[in-house]
Amino acid sequence: MCAKYLPGPATGMLSGKLGGVVFSRGRGGRYLRNMAIPVKRSRSLVPAYRCLMGFLSRMYKTLTSVQVEAWIAWAQTHPVIDRLGESMVLSAIAQFNKLNHVACRLGGYAALQTLPPLENLQYGIQDFAAAAGAAVEGDIDLSWTLLGAGDAADFIEICMTAPLSSDKRDLPYNMYKYNCVTTGIVLVKVLSDLPVGYTYYFRARYVGFDGQVSGWQYAAATPKEGV
C-alpha cells in the first residue's frame, strides 16, 4: 500500500522508517509505504543486468545530436505509469535505457537501437487469469487472450512470487522468464510441482522484440490439491 503526502514545513525532514511505515521519495513526489518483507529471490542475473545498464548509459553518450533529439521526442510522447498509477515523463536517457534494456536481454547486444521504434507496440494481452490445475496436484493453469495476431518475434513475460503466507522454505524462487508467442488467440501455460495450500501471485504482459511493453495484468490462484 502506498500513499502520497503533501509538502509542508516539516515534511522535507521526514525520512527512514517508523514502525511498519517507510517515508520514501520518487519522481512523483514524497509518499508513504508499508515496509516490505522481501521474498526469496534469485540474484544470479542481477550482476549481468547491472552491467547491461552501465553499457547502455555509456552508449547513450555516443549518440549524435539528431539521435538524442529523437529520444527526447519519444520520451515526451511515451509517458510511463508510476506505482501510484500516475503518468510520468522520463528523461531521454531513461527511455533509451529502459527500452534497450529489454531489447538487449531478448536479442543480445545486436538488438541495441540508437533510434526509438518507428511504430508503437501493436499487440497486447487481456483477461489474464490463474486457476487450480484441471487434473494434476500442484498445478496452476495460467491463461490470457492475445490482442491481435501477435508477432513471432515477440514474447509474453510472466512473473510469479512465492506465496506471502508461507515461511519461504522449500518454495520456488521468483520466476522471471520470457515465453515466445505461439499461434492462436487464447493461450495457456501450466505451472507444475507447486507446494499446495498456498496462494501464488502472478503478473504478465506483452513484450515486443524492440523492447516496448504493454501494461501488466494480474492474477492469483492456489494449486490443485489431490487428484
Secondary structure as GFF3:
##gff-version 3
##sequence-region A 1 227
A	DSSP	beta_strand	2	4	.	.	.	ID=ss1
A	DSSP	three_ten_helix	11	13	.	.	.	ID=ss2
A	DSSP	beta_strand	16	18	.	.	.	ID=ss3
A	DSSP	beta_strand	21	26	.	.	.	ID=ss4
A	DSSP	beta_strand	29	34	.	.	.	ID=ss5
A	DSSP	alpha_helix	46	60	.	.	.	ID=ss6
A	DSSP	alpha_helix	65	77	.	.	.	ID=ss7
A	DSSP	beta_strand	80	81	.	.	.	ID=ss8
A	DSSP	beta_strand	87	88	.	.	.	ID=ss9
A	DSSP	alpha_helix	92	107	.	.	.	ID=ss10
A	DSSP	three_ten_helix	109	111	.	.	.	ID=ss11
A	DSSP	beta_strand	124	132	.	.	.	ID=ss12
A	DSSP	beta_strand	140	147	.	.	.	ID=ss13
A	DSSP	beta_strand	155	161	.	.	.	ID=ss14
A	DSSP	beta_strand	175	180	.	.	.	ID=ss15
A	DSSP	beta_strand	186	191	.	.	.	ID=ss16
A	DSSP	beta_strand	200	207	.	.	.	ID=ss17
A	DSSP	beta_strand	217	221	.	.	.	ID=ss18
###
